[in-house]
Amino acid sequence: MRRIFLPTAIAILGVASAAQAHPKLVTASPAANATVAKPARVELRFSEKLMPKFSGADLMMTGHGGATHAPMKVTATAAVAGDGSTLVLTPKAPLAPGRYTVAWHVVSSDTHRVAGNYAFAVK
């Protein structure tokens, strides 16, 4: 009986913890706190496949010329790439030199919304 119970209990716990996993940001380009040349796009790769209908991001300029100012939304499109786990933000126009914040929100198959943000600078 013990031979059956222990493997079954371990399997159930493994499934339960996998079901409660949420998508995590694995990499971002530009990276957090990086200073880069004008990027054509911002890519956020997550640990799980995303639900495109419920996932997105906003790009905001928060500083220019060394001065901080109120966030100004940058016109950009957000879409999930073909791999299903990368969220791509494509600005409508080249990014001006300054400081930017990316505020993202994603939903994977577990249907829990996860959000976060990070900053980078354009030289």
C-alpha positions in Angstrom: 0.0 0.0 0.0 2.8 2.4 0.9 4.5 1.7 -2.5 1.4 3.0 -4.3 0.5 5.9 -1.9 3.8 7.7 -1.9 4.3 7.9 -5.7 0.6 8.9 -6.1 1.0 11.7 -3.5 4.1 13.0 -5.1 2.5 13.1 -8.6 -0.6 14.9 -7.2 1.6 17.5 -5.5 3.6 18.0 -8.7 0.4 18.6 -10.8 -0.9 21.0 -8.1 2.2 23.1 -8.1 2.4 23.2 -11.9 -1.2 24.3 -12.1 -0.5 27.2 -9.8 2.5 28.4 -11.7 2.2 31.9 -13.2 4.1 33.3 -16.2 7.4 34.9 -15.2 9.4 37.5 -17.2 12.5 35.6 -18.3 14.3 38.2 -20.5 13.7 41.7 -21.7 15.3 43.5 -24.6 16.3 46.2 -23.9 17.2 44.9 -20.5 16.1 46.5 -17.2 18.2 49.6 -16.5 20.1 49.3 -19.7 21.1 52.3 -21.9 20.7 51.5 -25.6 20.7 53.0 -29.0 17.2 53.6 -30.4 15.5 50.1 -30.3 13.0 49.3 -33.1 11.0 47.2 -30.6 10.8 46.0 -27.0 10.7 42.2 -26.5 9.5 40.5 -23.2 9.9 36.8 -23.1 7.9 34.9 -20.5 8.2 31.4 -19.0 4.8 30.3 -20.4 2.7 30.7 -23.5 0.5 33.8 -23.2 -3.1 34.5 -24.0 -2.8 37.3 -26.6 -6.3 38.7 -26.0 -5.5 39.4 -22.4 -1.8 40.3 -22.6 -0.3 43.7 -23.4 2.0 46.5 -22.4 2.4 50.3 -22.3 5.5 52.2 -23.1 6.0 55.5 -21.4 8.7 58.2 -21.5 9.5 59.3 -18.0 12.5 61.6 -18.5 14.5 63.5 -21.1 17.8 65.3 -21.0 18.5 64.2 -17.4 15.2 65.6 -16.1 12.3 63.5 -14.9 8.8 64.4 -16.0 5.3 63.0 -15.7 5.0 59.8 -17.8 4.1 60.4 -21.4 2.5 57.4 -23.2 4.4 56.4 -26.4 2.2 55.2 -29.2 3.1 51.5 -29.8 1.5 48.3 -30.8 1.7 45.2 -28.5 1.4 41.7 -29.8 2.3 38.2 -28.8 5.0 36.8 -31.2 4.7 33.5 -33.1 6.5 31.6 -30.3 3.5 32.3 -28.0 5.6 33.4 -25.1 7.2 36.7 -26.3 5.3 40.0 -26.0 6.6 42.5 -28.6 6.0 46.3 -28.3 6.7 48.2 -31.6 6.8 52.0 -31.3 5.1 53.9 -34.1 8.1 56.3 -34.3 11.7 56.0 -33.3 12.3 56.5 -29.6 13.8 59.8 -28.7 16.7 59.9 -26.2 15.4 59.7 -22.7 14.2 57.4 -19.9 11.4 54.9 -20.6 9.2 52.6 -18.5 7.5 49.4 -19.7 4.4 48.4 -17.8 3.2 44.9 -18.8 0.4 42.6 -18.0 0.1 39.0 -19.2 -2.2 36.0 -18.8 -1.3 32.4 -19.5 -3.4 29.2 -19.5 -3.8 29.4 -15.7 -5.9 32.5 -16.3 -4.2 34.5 -13.6 -3.2 38.1 -14.6 0.4 38.9 -13.7 1.8 42.4 -14.1 5.2 44.2 -13.7 7.3 47.0 -15.0 10.9 48.0 -15.6 12.8 50.9 -17.0 15.5 51.5 -19.6 17.1 54.5 -21.3 17.7 55.5 -24.9 20.9 57.5 -25.7 
